[in-house]
Amino acid sequence: MTMRNLIFLCLVLACGGCQTSAATSAAAADEPEPPSSERREFLDGEEFSTRYARLVELEKQALQLAVDEPLKLGSIGSAILDLYPRSQTGHYVMSRFYEHVESADARSRHEAELAAIQNEMRASGDGTRIAPFQIMTVHDAQTYALTQDTSPVGAIYQSYDTADFGYLLVARPAAAPLQQTFFDLSHLLQSLPGHSDTEAPNAWTYIRVLATVNMDSAAQTAVGAYLASTQKYEDAIDWLRVAARADNVLANAMLARIYWTLSEQTEEEEEIDELRELSLENHLHAIALGSTESMYTLANLYLNDIYGEENRAAGVPLLRQAGDLNHVESLIYLGHLHNTGDNVKRDPTQASLYFERAAAMDSPLAVLSQGRFLVGLPVEDHGSVNLADSAVHTRLEVLADDDSAEAMVILGNLHARGVGTRPSTSRAFRWYKRAVNQAPDDADIVNEVAWTLTVTDVDGMQRVRYAKRIMDSLMENSEPARERPEYLDTWAAIYAANGDFERAIELQEQAIAAATSQQRDDVMDILLDHLEQFKSGGTITEKAP
């Protein structure tokens, strides 16, 4: 392909950056004759590049006029459909035109055509990365977003396993989380001038020129993302800053992460402050465009006084804003804050509601977090939590059936304490044992089960010989585990519980030595206290988890 053809090609592929917010829902209609042959005819037709360039330019103009000047859409919409009768944008703008000239029949006809085209598109996939929607132009993607009552707020070209030339569009509903929809433009690569049947199409060739020649925000974001992945941060920033001028939430979010990464790589205080301010600025831009991830990230930074104690109070409102948009991590964080009383008044009832809202969205992280919350909830607070209506056991059992060892441990803890169920040490032990069998090399799982079965104060729950067997296996076969003071502490407690205090003291001294070399002041007092108990012939007992 010549450079002239390449530049021409990239110009016609450009999306034009249209971001309108008005939308007209497509009416249901019978689907006409399958249009796949029409699309193939258009792609294989003579002068494809010229006709495609005209189509893209007309669609761009039409979307720019759709909100403020709908009466100008009649001629431009007709021109689009003359070029390509299956254009989503063409039928969308014609339905808008006829709506304003009060021609109900004509409007309904175009809405029905649009609905049929979108049904065909849905038959090509489900809009995920694994099964992206097939479209003719990027304006099809933008039109689809508009007909779903959402507004495009960002985009990026991508190549992934299911699409050599993909397009990810981020759209914002009126009062819901941002939505990501994946589209596939790969069929265009087969129809472009200069394509060889013996050579795989390379979308990046076109993306680079789209970014430089056409100043396409989605392409610029793609280039910036690639440069960031290779740690060429300064070059990535240059591209992403330009992309962000078009209100591309993806570019803002990437810039925020890059600036933060750079702030952690320098020791100059003045430079750190400058980079953090740039990260803050881009998080705020992303939040204005609806990014719950930036809301959550910035809330964390505020609550940890990264931007000064005077800004800490802004953290919780940001979490609530994200939580209202069903951001799972924010709901979990709010549950944690209300449970501990950090930055808010302690309120176990409110904490339970946040954990329940998060878990109800079938997030494994949320289900596990809710289980941990209930396990650690003091008995005196049980009355403030409606355990009868909680589906925590059912949700955890679903995760356990999917081989989640952590879910099994939590189920064991719930049965041991009788949280939301009748207490049963036998059922608890079965869950603990199942967890270890599922993940015998997972040091955290083995350590937690061994510790619980050794130090529990629940009558009939101790299984010190079983705890010794699984902990011996872990510690004798895992050097990283033998370097963890917490695991050595568990191991020592197990030997003490089995009556071997000489070995318990030896292991506890190893734990203290490891904590000293690792400067683990957070565990030193506990380790020293346990050592004194072992020296006096005592064992460790604590409240069951």
TIGUBA-34811 format. One line per 4 residues: their letters; for each residue x, y, z of C-alpha. Coordinates in nm, 2 decimals. Example, Ala and Ser with C-alpha at 12.3 -4.5 7.8 and 13.67 -1.06 7.14 Angstrom:
as) 1.23:-0.45:0.78; 1.37:-0.11:0.71 .
END
This chain:
mtmr) 0.00:0.00:0.00; 0.13:0.34:-0.08; 0.16:0.61:0.19; -0.10:0.82:0.00 .
nlif) -0.35:0.53:0.01; -0.26:0.47:0.37; -0.33:0.83:0.48; -0.65:0.84:0.28 .
lclv) -0.76:0.52:0.43; -0.70:0.64:0.79; -0.89:0.96:0.72; -1.20:0.77:0.62 .
lacg) -1.18:0.54:0.93; -1.18:0.83:1.17; -1.46:0.85:1.42; -1.50:1.23:1.42 .
gcqt) -1.54:1.26:1.80; -1.92:1.32:1.80; -2.05:1.30:2.15; -2.42:1.40:2.16 .
saat) -2.65:1.31:2.44; -3.00:1.31:2.28; -3.13:0.97:2.20; -3.44:0.82:2.03 .
saaa) -3.53:0.46:2.13; -3.57:0.23:1.84; -3.92:0.09:1.80; -3.97:-0.28:1.78 .
adep) -4.04:-0.41:1.44; -4.03:-0.72:1.22; -3.69:-0.78:1.08; -3.66:-0.75:0.70 .
epps) -3.46:-0.96:0.47; -3.11:-1.04:0.62; -2.88:-0.76:0.51; -2.54:-0.94:0.52 .
serr) -2.53:-0.96:0.15; -2.57:-0.58:0.12; -2.28:-0.53:0.36; -2.06:-0.77:0.16 .
efld) -2.17:-0.60:-0.16; -2.07:-0.26:-0.02; -1.73:-0.39:0.11; -1.65:-0.56:-0.22 .
geef) -1.79:-0.29:-0.45; -1.59:-0.07:-0.69; -1.43:0.24:-0.55; -1.49:0.12:-0.19 .
stry) -1.24:0.36:-0.04; -1.41:0.66:-0.20; -1.76:0.55:-0.11; -1.66:0.46:0.24 .
arlv) -1.49:0.80:0.29; -1.81:0.97:0.18; -2.02:0.76:0.41; -1.80:0.83:0.71 .
elek) -1.80:1.20:0.65; -2.17:1.22:0.60; -2.24:1.02:0.92; -2.00:1.25:1.11 .
qalq) -2.19:1.55:1.00; -2.53:1.40:1.07; -2.44:1.31:1.43; -2.31:1.67:1.48 .
lavd) -2.65:1.81:1.36; -2.87:1.55:1.53; -2.93:1.74:1.85; -2.94:2.11:1.76 .
eplk) -3.04:2.12:1.39; -3.26:1.81:1.33; -3.44:1.98:1.04; -3.12:1.97:0.84 .
lgsi) -3.10:1.59:0.87; -3.34:1.50:0.59; -3.11:1.56:0.29; -2.79:1.43:0.47 .
gsai) -2.97:1.12:0.60; -3.10:1.04:0.25; -2.75:1.08:0.11; -2.62:0.83:0.37 .
ldly) -2.88:0.57:0.29; -2.83:0.62:-0.08; -2.46:0.52:-0.02; -2.53:0.24:0.23 .
prsq) -2.89:0.15:0.31; -2.78:-0.05:0.62; -2.63:0.25:0.80; -2.75:0.28:1.16 .
tghy) -2.67:0.64:1.16; -2.86:0.71:0.85; -3.18:0.55:0.98; -3.13:0.71:1.32 .
vmsr) -3.10:1.07:1.19; -3.39:1.01:0.94; -3.61:0.91:1.24; -3.50:1.22:1.42 .
fyeh) -3.59:1.43:1.11; -3.93:1.28:1.06; -4.00:1.32:1.43; -3.96:1.70:1.40 .
vesa) -4.16:1.73:1.08; -4.43:1.52:1.25; -4.44:1.24:0.99; -4.52:0.94:1.22 .
dars) -4.53:0.68:0.94; -4.19:0.77:0.80; -4.04:0.79:1.14; -4.17:0.45:1.23 .
rhea) -4.04:0.30:0.91; -3.68:0.42:0.98; -3.71:0.32:1.35; -3.81:-0.03:1.23 .
elaa) -3.52:-0.05:0.99; -3.28:0.07:1.26; -3.41:-0.19:1.50; -3.37:-0.46:1.24 .
iqne) -3.01:-0.36:1.17; -2.93:-0.36:1.54; -3.09:-0.70:1.59; -2.86:-0.83:1.31 .
mras) -2.56:-0.66:1.49; -2.66:-0.84:1.82; -2.67:-1.17:1.63; -2.30:-1.11:1.55 .
gdgt) -2.20:-1.10:1.92; -2.30:-0.96:2.26; -2.08:-0.65:2.28; -1.81:-0.81:2.50 .
riap) -1.44:-0.84:2.42; -1.50:-1.21:2.36; -1.79:-1.15:2.12; -1.78:-0.79:1.99 .
fqim) -2.06:-0.65:1.77; -1.97:-0.62:1.40; -2.03:-0.28:1.26; -1.95:-0.09:0.94 .
tvhd) -1.82:0.24:1.08; -1.74:0.38:1.43; -2.05:0.59:1.39; -2.25:0.27:1.41 .
aqty) -2.11:0.23:1.76; -2.19:0.59:1.86; -2.54:0.57:1.72; -2.60:0.24:1.90 .
altq) -2.49:0.42:2.23; -2.74:0.70:2.16; -3.03:0.46:2.09; -2.96:0.30:2.43 .
dtsp) -3.01:0.64:2.60; -2.64:0.68:2.68; -2.38:0.94:2.58; -2.03:0.84:2.44 .
vgai) -1.76:0.96:2.68; -1.45:0.78:2.55; -1.31:0.53:2.30; -1.00:0.34:2.20 .
yqsy) -0.90:0.13:1.90; -0.78:-0.21:2.00; -0.65:-0.54:1.86; -0.75:-0.85:2.06 .
dtad) -0.80:-1.22:2.01; -1.15:-1.19:1.86; -1.09:-0.88:1.65; -0.79:-0.77:1.45 .
fgyl) -0.93:-0.42:1.44; -1.15:-0.35:1.74; -1.32:-0.04:1.88; -1.41:0.00:2.25 .
lvar) -1.67:0.26:2.32; -1.74:0.39:2.67; -2.09:0.54:2.72; -2.26:0.71:3.01 .
paaa) -2.62:0.64:3.11; -2.82:0.91:3.29; -2.78:0.76:3.63; -2.59:0.43:3.61 .
plqq) -2.22:0.32:3.58; -2.03:0.38:3.26; -2.08:0.10:3.01; -1.82:-0.06:2.79 .
tffd) -1.92:-0.20:2.45; -1.68:-0.38:2.22; -1.71:-0.35:1.84; -1.54:-0.53:1.55 .
lshl) -1.42:-0.34:1.24; -1.19:-0.62:1.12; -1.39:-0.69:0.80; -1.27:-0.35:0.68 .
lqsl) -0.91:-0.46:0.68; -0.99:-0.72:0.42; -1.14:-0.45:0.19; -0.87:-0.19:0.21 .
pghs) -0.65:-0.10:-0.08; -0.32:-0.28:-0.07; -0.44:-0.57:0.15; -0.27:-0.91:0.07 .
dtea) -0.44:-1.24:0.11; -0.11:-1.39:0.22; -0.03:-1.13:0.48; -0.23:-1.09:0.81 .
pnaw) -0.39:-0.74:0.83; -0.22:-0.51:1.08; -0.46:-0.26:1.23; -0.18:-0.08:1.42 .
tyir) -0.05:0.05:1.08; -0.38:0.24:1.04; -0.42:0.33:1.41; -0.09:0.52:1.41 .
vlat) -0.18:0.73:1.11; -0.53:0.79:1.25; -0.36:0.93:1.56; -0.12:1.15:1.37 .
vnmd) -0.30:1.26:1.06; -0.66:1.27:1.17; -0.61:1.36:1.54; -0.85:1.08:1.63 .
saaq) -0.89:1.06:2.01; -0.96:0.69:2.01; -0.64:0.63:1.81; -0.43:0.86:2.02 .
tavg) -0.55:0.68:2.33; -0.45:0.35:2.18; -0.10:0.48:2.10; -0.07:0.62:2.45 .
ayla) -0.18:0.30:2.61; 0.07:0.10:2.41; 0.36:0.34:2.50; 0.25:0.32:2.87 .
stqk) 0.26:-0.06:2.85; 0.62:-0.04:2.74; 0.69:0.21:3.02; 0.76:0.50:2.78 .
yeda) 0.57:0.72:3.00; 0.67:1.06:2.88; 0.57:0.97:2.52; 0.25:0.82:2.64 .
idwl) 0.16:1.14:2.83; 0.21:1.35:2.51; -0.05:1.13:2.32; -0.29:1.09:2.61 .
rvaa) -0.30:1.46:2.69; -0.41:1.54:2.33; -0.67:1.26:2.34; -0.81:1.39:2.67 .
radn) -0.89:1.72:2.52; -1.18:1.54:2.34; -1.32:1.44:2.68; -1.20:1.08:2.65 .
vlan) -1.24:0.93:2.99; -1.00:0.65:2.91; -0.72:0.89:2.84; -0.79:1.08:3.16 .
amla) -0.79:0.76:3.36; -0.46:0.64:3.20; -0.30:0.98:3.26; -0.40:0.97:3.63 .
riyw) -0.24:0.63:3.67; 0.08:0.73:3.48; 0.13:1.05:3.68; 0.09:0.85:4.01 .
tlse) 0.33:0.58:3.89; 0.59:0.85:3.81; 0.54:1.01:4.15; 0.64:0.69:4.31 .
qtee) 0.95:0.67:4.10; 1.11:1.00:4.22; 1.24:1.11:4.55; 1.22:1.49:4.47 .
eeei) 0.95:1.63:4.70; 0.86:1.91:4.46; 0.83:1.67:4.17; 0.62:1.43:4.37 .
delr) 0.38:1.71:4.46; 0.35:1.82:4.10; 0.29:1.47:3.97; 0.03:1.40:4.23 .
elsl) -0.15:1.72:4.14; -0.15:1.61:3.78; -0.29:1.27:3.88; -0.56:1.45:4.09 .
enhl) -0.65:1.67:3.80; -0.70:1.38:3.56; -0.90:1.18:3.82; -1.13:1.48:3.86 .
haia) -1.18:1.50:3.48; -1.25:1.13:3.47; -1.50:1.16:3.76; -1.68:1.45:3.57 .
lgst) -1.72:1.20:3.29; -1.86:0.94:3.52; -1.56:0.72:3.61; -1.64:0.52:3.93 .
esmy) -1.29:0.38:3.93; -1.15:0.73:3.96; -1.41:0.81:4.23; -1.29:0.50:4.43 .
tlan) -0.92:0.56:4.37; -0.93:0.93:4.47; -1.15:0.85:4.77; -0.87:0.61:4.89 .
lyln) -0.61:0.88:4.84; -0.82:1.14:5.03; -0.89:0.90:5.32; -0.52:0.82:5.35 .
diyg) -0.44:1.19:5.37; -0.23:1.18:5.05; -0.38:1.52:4.96; -0.37:1.65:5.31 .
eenr) -0.58:1.60:5.62; -0.80:1.89:5.51; -0.93:1.69:5.21; -1.00:1.37:5.40 .
aagv) -1.36:1.46:5.44; -1.41:1.44:5.07; -1.33:1.07:5.06; -1.65:0.93:5.20 .
pllr) -1.88:1.13:4.97; -1.68:1.01:4.67; -1.73:0.65:4.79; -2.10:0.71:4.82 .
qagd) -2.12:0.87:4.48; -1.95:0.56:4.33; -2.16:0.32:4.55; -2.48:0.48:4.42 .
lnhv) -2.35:0.38:4.07; -2.31:0.02:4.20; -1.93:0.03:4.22; -1.86:-0.29:4.42 .
esli) -1.53:-0.19:4.57; -1.67:0.14:4.70; -1.97:-0.04:4.86; -1.73:-0.28:5.03 .
ylgh) -1.51:0.01:5.15; -1.81:0.19:5.29; -1.92:-0.13:5.47; -1.57:-0.15:5.62 .
lhnt) -1.57:0.21:5.73; -1.91:0.18:5.90; -1.80:-0.14:6.07; -1.48:0.01:6.21 .
gdnv) -1.60:0.36:6.27; -1.32:0.51:6.06; -1.41:0.86:5.93; -1.78:0.79:6.00 .
krdp) -1.98:0.70:6.30; -1.97:0.32:6.37; -2.29:0.17:6.25; -2.30:-0.22:6.21 .
tqas) -2.65:-0.19:6.06; -2.54:0.05:5.79; -2.22:-0.16:5.73; -2.43:-0.47:5.68 .
lyfe) -2.65:-0.29:5.42; -2.35:-0.19:5.22; -2.20:-0.54:5.23; -2.53:-0.68:5.13 .
raaa) -2.57:-0.44:4.84; -2.23:-0.53:4.71; -2.28:-0.91:4.75; -2.61:-0.90:4.58 .
mdsp) -2.43:-0.80:4.26; -2.27:-1.15:4.25; -1.91:-1.02:4.29; -1.70:-1.29:4.45 .
lavl) -1.49:-1.02:4.62; -1.81:-0.88:4.77; -1.95:-1.22:4.88; -1.62:-1.30:5.06 .
sqgr) -1.61:-0.96:5.22; -1.96:-0.99:5.35; -1.87:-1.33:5.49; -1.56:-1.19:5.66 .
flvg) -1.77:-0.91:5.80; -2.03:-1.14:5.96; -1.76:-1.37:6.09; -1.59:-1.08:6.27 .
lpve) -1.91:-0.91:6.39; -1.92:-0.91:6.78; -2.21:-1.11:6.92; -2.36:-0.80:7.07 .
dhgs) -2.40:-0.65:6.73; -2.58:-0.95:6.58; -2.92:-0.80:6.67; -2.85:-0.50:6.44 .
vnla) -2.80:-0.73:6.14; -3.08:-0.92:5.98; -2.91:-1.25:5.93; -3.23:-1.43:5.85 .
dsav) -3.27:-1.24:5.53; -2.91:-1.26:5.43; -2.82:-1.49:5.14; -2.45:-1.51:5.26 .
htrl) -2.45:-1.89:5.31; -2.60:-1.96:4.97; -2.36:-1.72:4.79; -2.06:-1.86:4.97 .
evla) -2.17:-2.22:4.88; -2.19:-2.12:4.51; -1.83:-1.99:4.53; -1.73:-2.31:4.72 .
ddds) -1.88:-2.52:4.44; -1.65:-2.31:4.21; -1.35:-2.43:4.42; -1.30:-2.12:4.62 .
aeam) -1.10:-2.23:4.92; -1.15:-1.90:5.09; -1.53:-1.93:5.07; -1.49:-2.28:5.23 .
vilg) -1.29:-2.13:5.52; -1.55:-1.86:5.58; -1.83:-2.12:5.57; -1.64:-2.31:5.83 .
nlha) -1.61:-2.00:6.05; -1.98:-1.92:6.01; -2.08:-2.28:6.11; -1.84:-2.28:6.40 .
rgvg) -1.99:-1.96:6.55; -2.34:-2.03:6.44; -2.37:-1.71:6.24; -2.69:-1.72:6.03 .
trps) -2.72:-2.09:6.10; -2.72:-2.35:6.38; -2.37:-2.39:6.54; -2.20:-2.71:6.43 .
tsra) -1.84:-2.80:6.49; -1.87:-3.11:6.26; -1.99:-2.90:5.97; -1.73:-2.64:6.04 .
frwy) -1.45:-2.89:6.04; -1.58:-3.05:5.71; -1.56:-2.70:5.55; -1.21:-2.64:5.69 .
krav) -1.09:-2.98:5.57; -1.24:-2.93:5.23; -1.06:-2.59:5.20; -0.72:-2.74:5.28 .
nqap) -0.78:-3.03:5.03; -0.88:-2.78:4.77; -0.57:-2.56:4.82; -0.30:-2.76:5.01 .
ddad) -0.02:-2.53:4.88; -0.20:-2.20:4.96; -0.01:-2.09:5.27; -0.28:-1.84:5.37 .
ivne) -0.55:-2.10:5.36; -0.35:-2.36:5.55; -0.23:-2.12:5.81; -0.58:-1.98:5.88 .
vawt) -0.73:-2.33:5.92; -0.44:-2.45:6.13; -0.45:-2.15:6.36; -0.83:-2.16:6.40 .
ltvt) -0.83:-2.54:6.49; -0.55:-2.48:6.74; -0.65:-2.17:6.93; -1.03:-2.17:6.90 .
dvdg) -1.23:-2.13:7.22; -1.53:-2.31:7.07; -1.60:-2.63:7.26; -1.51:-2.94:7.06 .
mqrv) -1.37:-2.74:6.77; -1.00:-2.80:6.84; -0.82:-3.04:6.61; -0.46:-3.00:6.71 .
ryak) -0.32:-3.32:6.55; -0.48:-3.23:6.22; -0.35:-2.88:6.25; 0.00:-3.01:6.31 .
rimd) -0.01:-3.24:6.01; -0.12:-2.97:5.76; 0.12:-2.71:5.91; 0.41:-2.94:5.91 .
slme) 0.35:-3.02:5.55; 0.33:-2.66:5.45; 0.63:-2.54:5.65; 0.86:-2.83:5.56 .
nsep) 0.79:-2.78:5.19; 0.77:-2.40:5.15; 1.07:-2.18:5.21; 0.87:-1.86:5.16 .
arer) 0.63:-1.98:5.43; 0.91:-2.04:5.67; 1.02:-1.68:5.63; 0.68:-1.54:5.75 .
peyl) 0.67:-1.45:6.12; 0.29:-1.51:6.13; 0.32:-1.87:6.00; 0.61:-1.95:6.23 .
dtwa) 0.39:-1.82:6.52; 0.11:-2.05:6.42; 0.35:-2.34:6.39; 0.48:-2.28:6.73 .
aiya) 0.13:-2.25:6.88; 0.05:-2.59:6.73; 0.35:-2.76:6.89; 0.26:-2.60:7.22 .
angd) -0.10:-2.73:7.19; 0.04:-3.07:7.12; 0.25:-3.06:7.43; 0.59:-3.01:7.27 .
fera) 0.70:-2.68:7.43; 1.07:-2.72:7.35; 0.99:-2.72:6.98; 0.73:-2.44:7.03 .
ielq) 0.99:-2.21:7.19; 1.24:-2.29:6.92; 1.00:-2.20:6.65; 0.88:-1.89:6.82 .
eqai) 1.24:-1.76:6.85; 1.26:-1.82:6.47; 0.95:-1.61:6.43; 1.09:-1.33:6.64 .
aaat) 1.42:-1.34:6.45; 1.23:-1.32:6.11; 1.02:-1.03:6.24; 1.34:-0.85:6.36 .
sqqr) 1.52:-0.89:6.02; 1.21:-0.78:5.83; 1.14:-0.49:6.07; 0.79:-0.62:6.14 .
ddvm) 0.72:-0.41:6.44; 0.35:-0.47:6.39; 0.37:-0.83:6.51; 0.66:-0.81:6.75 .
dill) 0.46:-0.75:7.07; 0.23:-1.05:7.00; 0.53:-1.28:6.92; 0.71:-1.19:7.24 .
dhle) 0.39:-1.24:7.44; 0.34:-1.58:7.29; 0.70:-1.68:7.36; 0.65:-1.60:7.73 .
qfks) 0.34:-1.82:7.74; 0.53:-2.11:7.58; 0.81:-2.07:7.83; 0.57:-2.09:8.11 .
ggti) 0.40:-2.40:7.97; 0.09:-2.22:7.84; -0.10:-2.24:7.51; -0.27:-1.99:7.30 .
teka) -0.65:-1.95:7.31; -0.85:-1.68:7.15; -1.21:-1.60:7.05; -1.32:-1.81:6.75 .
p) -1.32:-1.62:6.42 .
END
